[in-house]
């Protein structure tokens, strides 16, 4: 019995932070992880959770896409979305991205368990779209994968960082209309939600979990030029306020994870960069800088390679 327990396959969880265009850092980390394991991520991880940009990446992983395929789509769409300033235009381009990538895919089509974190605008509570009834903490009698919502619509909601994007209204299988905004307002780092699913719903013991939590990196904030028009200077300050809010949420969630779940083996990849030339925010659209973020993510993997090998091989 003890021998079976020791040799049992661990339950592997991948948690992906929100962070807009900084998701290129995440893709750098994941490219190296995919190279390490020698297969698609959906074949190695049992549960994938994502918030905002992490929900785009996580959902594509759960549908079986490779990291290279995801990176190709990010290069095509993300800079275009982020360079737009008006919320309506940003949301329209995001909807176009979601339709192109996910088409009519539903949550019952995923190849591994999935969680997409969003925030209910009106009642100020999380709404988490899940792919399997096994992940439900209650109300299993009425469970429908993803509440009957298309993956693309759930992902768009998870990325709708109000007021820079418009809220996304979805209609559930029960006929409820729900107005949603960015999942980062409740869990920009969704690791706690993923652990809760594994332990509370799936009955996985803490010692049997292996959690890989990937952030988007921490960078200096861009400063408005003295030549900037007043409007754009104020816009940049608003972006920095949003980013600071999300970063505080991210760090708080990770601190709680470290305090409450000391028995859950976890590796956190989320480097801090202090060089002025690394200044960036979640709406970065300079592709050269985004490419540097991806390279930094590869280096972040290298800093944690030994632990990741133990977790994944």
Residue pairs with C-beta under 8 A, 6 or more apart in sequence:
8 208
10 208
10 209
10 210
10 311
11 46
11 47
11 198
11 202
11 204
11 208
11 209
11 210
12 44
12 45
12 46
12 47
12 209
12 210
12 212
12 311
12 312
13 45
13 46
13 47
13 48
13 49
13 191
13 194
13 195
13 198
13 209
13 210
13 211
13 212
14 41
14 45
14 47
14 48
14 49
14 58
14 61
14 212
14 214
15 48
15 49
15 50
15 54
15 189
15 190
15 191
15 194
15 211
15 212
15 213
15 214
16 26
16 48
16 49
16 50
16 51
16 53
16 54
16 55
16 57
16 58
16 190
16 214
17 26
17 51
17 52
17 53
17 54
17 188
17 189
17 190
17 213
17 214
17 215
17 216
17 250
17 270
18 50
18 51
18 52
18 53
18 54
18 55
18 158
18 159
18 182
18 183
18 184
18 188
18 189
18 216
18 246
18 250
19 25
19 26
19 52
19 53
19 54
19 188
19 215
19 216
19 217
19 246
19 282
20 52
20 53
20 82
20 159
20 161
20 216
20 281
20 282
20 283
20 284
21 53
21 78
21 79
21 82
21 280
21 282
21 283
21 284
21 285
21 290
21 293
22 53
22 216
22 217
22 219
22 280
22 281
22 282
22 284
22 293
23 53
23 54
23 56
23 57
23 74
23 78
23 216
24 74
24 78
24 290
24 291
24 293
24 294
24 297
25 215
25 216
25 217
25 293
25 294
25 296
25 297
25 300
26 53
26 54
26 57
26 214
26 215
26 216
26 297
27 57
27 67
27 70
27 71
27 74
27 294
27 297
28 293
28 294
28 295
28 296
28 297
28 298
28 299
28 300
28 301
29 214
29 269
29 297
29 298
29 300
29 301
30 41
30 57
30 61
30 67
30 70
30 214
30 297
31 67
31 68
31 71
31 294
31 297
31 298
32 297
32 298
32 301
32 302
32 305
33 41
33 212
33 301
33 308
33 312
34 40
34 41
34 66
34 67
36 305
36 308
36 309
36 312
36 313
37 43
37 44
37 312
37 313
40 61
40 64
40 65
40 66
41 48
41 61
41 67
42 48
42 61
42 62
42 63
42 64
42 110
42 111
42 112
43 111
44 312
45 61
45 112
45 212
46 112
46 113
47 112
47 113
47 114
47 115
47 135
47 194
47 197
47 198
47 202
48 58
48 61
48 62
48 112
48 113
48 114
48 115
49 58
49 114
49 115
49 116
49 117
49 190
49 191
49 193
49 194
49 197
50 56
50 57
50 58
50 59
50 115
50 116
50 117
50 158
50 190
51 116
51 117
51 158
51 182
51 183
51 184
51 187
51 188
51 189
51 190
52 117
52 158
52 159
52 161
52 182
52 183
52 184
52 188
53 159
53 216
53 282
54 190
54 214
55 116
55 117
55 154
55 155
55 158
55 159
55 183
56 70
56 97
56 101
56 155
56 158
56 159
57 70
58 114
58 115
58 116
59 102
59 110
59 114
59 116
59 151
59 154
59 155
60 69
60 70
60 73
60 101
61 67
61 70
61 112
62 110
62 111
62 112
62 113
62 114
62 131
63 102
63 105
63 109
63 110
63 111
63 151
64 111
71 294
73 97
73 100
73 101
75 287
77 93
77 96
77 97
77 100
78 97
78 285
78 290
79 285
79 286
79 287
79 290
80 93
80 285
81 90
81 93
81 94
81 97
82 282
82 283
82 284
82 285
83 285
84 90
84 93
85 235
87 162
87 163
87 164
87 165
87 166
88 166
90 164
90 165
90 166
91 156
91 160
91 165
91 166
91 168
94 156
94 159
94 160
94 165
95 156
98 152
98 153
98 155
98 156
99 152
101 152
102 150
102 151
102 152
102 155
103 152
104 150
105 150
105 151
105 152
106 145
106 146
106 148
106 149
106 150
106 151
107 114
107 129
107 130
107 131
107 145
107 146
107 149
107 151
107 154
108 131
108 145
108 146
109 151
110 131
110 151
113 130
113 131
113 132
113 134
113 135
113 197
114 129
114 130
114 131
115 128
115 129
115 130
115 131
115 135
115 190
115 193
115 194
115 197
116 128
116 129
116 130
116 146
116 151
116 154
116 155
116 158
116 183
117 126
117 128
117 158
117 183
117 186
117 187
117 190
117 193
118 126
118 127
118 128
118 129
118 154
118 157
118 158
118 180
118 181
118 182
118 183
119 125
119 126
119 127
119 180
119 181
119 182
119 183
119 184
119 185
119 186
120 126
120 127
120 178
120 179
120 180
121 162
121 167
121 179
121 180
121 181
122 179
125 186
126 183
126 186
126 187
126 193
127 147
127 178
127 180
128 193
129 146
129 147
129 149
129 151
129 154
130 136
130 145
130 146
130 197
131 145
131 146
132 145
133 140
133 143
133 145
134 201
134 202
135 197
135 201
135 202
136 143
136 201
137 196
137 197
137 200
137 201
142 174
144 172
144 173
144 174
146 154
147 170
147 172
147 173
147 174
148 172
148 173
148 174
149 170
149 171
149 172
149 173
153 168
153 170
154 170
156 168
157 167
157 168
157 170
157 180
157 181
157 183
158 180
158 182
158 183
159 165
159 182
160 166
160 167
160 168
160 180
160 181
160 182
161 181
161 182
161 184
161 242
161 282
162 181
162 182
164 238
164 239
164 242
164 283
165 181
165 182
167 179
167 180
167 181
168 179
168 180
168 181
169 177
169 178
169 179
169 180
170 177
170 178
170 180
171 177
171 178
172 178
183 190
184 246
184 249
185 245
185 249
186 249
187 193
187 249
187 253
188 246
188 247
188 249
188 250
188 253
189 213
189 215
189 249
189 250
189 251
189 253
189 254
189 257
190 253
191 211
191 213
191 253
191 254
191 257
191 266
192 253
192 256
192 257
192 260
192 261
194 211
195 209
195 211
195 257
195 261
195 264
198 204
198 209
199 205
199 206
199 209
206 261
206 263
206 264
207 263
207 265
209 264
209 265
210 265
210 311
210 312
211 264
211 265
211 266
211 267
212 266
212 267
212 269
212 308
212 311
212 312
213 254
213 257
213 266
213 267
213 268
213 269
213 270
214 269
214 270
215 250
215 268
215 269
215 270
216 270
216 293
217 270
217 271
217 272
217 273
217 293
217 296
217 297
217 300
218 247
218 270
218 271
218 272
218 273
219 273
219 278
219 279
219 280
219 281
220 273
220 274
220 275
220 276
220 278
220 279
221 240
221 243
221 279
221 281
222 236
222 240
222 279
222 280
222 281
223 279
224 232
224 233
224 236
224 237
228 236
239 281
239 282
239 283
240 281
242 282
243 281
243 282
246 282
254 268
254 270
257 264
257 266
265 311
267 304
267 307
267 308
267 311
269 297
269 300
269 301
269 303
269 304
270 300
271 296
271 299
271 300
271 303
273 296
278 292
278 296
280 289
280 293
284 290
284 293
301 308
